[in-house]
Amino acid sequence: MLNTEKLLSRITINHKIMLGKPTIRGMRITVEQLLRALSGGVSERELLEEYPELEKEDFQAVFTYRRVGLSFLNGT
């Protein structure tokens, strides 16, 4: 398993891509897009089939990004 810093490096923010929303490795796939799909019942396997450019570690990065963001908001 990759460490937190390595995982978070997979999440990029570029104001020229997807209006500056956090994306996966500079691609036009946003963290929000993946979280919405997963929370809507789409499996990681289905997303990997739909977006072959994604890697399994990208999902770990999304969950880590979300966890770190929630920790920051909660002050922990």
C-alpha positions in Angstrom: 0.0 0.0 0.0 1.3 3.4 -0.9 1.8 6.0 1.8 -0.4 9.1 2.2 1.9 11.5 0.5 2.5 9.2 -2.5 -1.3 8.7 -2.8 -2.1 12.4 -2.6 0.4 13.1 -5.4 -2.0 11.3 -7.7 -4.6 14.0 -7.1 -3.9 17.1 -9.1 -5.4 20.6 -9.3 -4.9 22.7 -12.4 -7.2 25.6 -13.1 -7.0 24.8 -16.8 -8.4 21.3 -16.3 -12.0 20.8 -15.2 -12.2 24.3 -13.8 -9.7 23.6 -11.1 -11.5 20.7 -9.6 -9.3 18.0 -8.1 -8.6 15.4 -10.8 -6.8 12.1 -11.1 -3.2 12.5 -12.4 -4.2 15.5 -14.5 -6.8 13.6 -16.5 -10.3 14.9 -17.1 -11.6 12.6 -14.4 -12.5 14.3 -11.1 -12.4 13.1 -7.6 -16.0 14.2 -7.3 -17.0 12.2 -10.4 -15.5 9.0 -8.9 -17.0 9.5 -5.4 -20.4 10.2 -6.9 -20.2 7.0 -9.0 -19.0 4.9 -6.1 -21.6 6.2 -3.8 -24.2 5.6 -6.4 -23.4 1.9 -6.5 -20.9 1.7 -9.4 -18.1 -0.6 -8.5 -14.4 0.1 -8.8 -14.2 -2.8 -11.4 -16.9 -1.1 -13.5 -15.1 2.2 -13.3 -11.8 0.6 -14.3 -13.6 -1.0 -17.3 -15.2 2.4 -18.3 -12.0 4.4 -17.7 -9.1 2.0 -18.6 -6.6 4.9 -17.9 -7.5 4.6 -14.2 -5.4 2.5 -11.9 -6.4 0.7 -8.7 -4.2 3.1 -6.7 -6.3 6.0 -8.0 -9.2 4.8 -5.9 -6.9 4.7 -2.8 -5.9 8.2 -3.7 -9.5 9.4 -3.9 -10.3 7.9 -0.5 -7.2 9.3 1.1 -7.9 12.7 -0.4 -11.4 12.6 1.1 -10.2 11.4 4.5 -7.6 14.1 4.7 -10.1 16.7 3.7 -12.6 15.6 6.3 -9.9 15.5 9.0 -8.9 19.0 8.1 -12.6 20.2 8.3 -13.0 18.4 11.6 -9.8 19.9 13.0 -8.2 16.5 13.6 
